[in-house]
């Protein structure tokens, strides 16, 4: 008789498996993986978690509609200029096809959603950029919608909250895209000259012409943790100067230390934070 086999314990069925392979064996369609730590998060729970990983606190990228739903008071959002759509004004090759694909992927007409809402009971205007539409790139319609929102807010003496996520100016629209930087900035200046408040919440990533214009021109500039905030990306800079960059270079925490941000606010604290700002700057109270 083989005594080794007699006293050998049976192998645990869970031995040799990873956490995601064991236990409940949840079907893949019922969970998403954190893009940072790969932790599995149940889809039915992610909304209550505000799309933040419970394991590593990574703030997942979310759509513009999801952002509106977790930020503004319930049933208070009224969208503006939803019918405005981009077109291929300079006949850039394959741009029409890219616009069609972007609309199908995002479910939106453009890379920004604008409107009026309440946050904590305080009325304000809001624009939220959509990363699933050509990485939130700024084209002529994006600039037009945001400009119109500032003009509306100036006329109605409303504060503006801008939530940015963008790869920068849209190359398929050439110089017309770059002109939006000046157009939006001009409307923003007139809004400010009338004594109105402008807040930006910068989310990952915000870069290029958006960073170089309206994202960084607010009275109060806040960001989510670990957000990439830059003009040219770190890989481009490293390839140009042939040197290693500082740890966390161009991340929100680094930007805060250098004085270009006012604060870093986690998603769970944003409603309270924004409500406090709007309350302080409110002239007529909530409503």
Buried (B, 14 or more C-beta within 10 A) or exposed (E): EEEEEEEEEEEEEEEEEEEBEEEEEEEEEEBBBBEBEEBBBEEEEBEEBBBBBEEEBBBBBBBBBBBBEBBBBEEBBEEBBEEBEBEBBEEBEEBBEBBEEBBEEBEBBBBBBBBBBBBBBBBBBBBBBBBBBBBBBBBBBBBBBBBBBBEBBBEEBBBBBBBBBBBBBBBBBEEBBBBBBEBBBEBBEEBBEEEBBBBBBBBBBBBBBBBBBBBBBBBBBBBBBBBBBBBBBBEEBEEEEEEEEEEEBBBBEBBBEEEBBBEBBEBEEBBEBBBEBBBEBBEEEBE
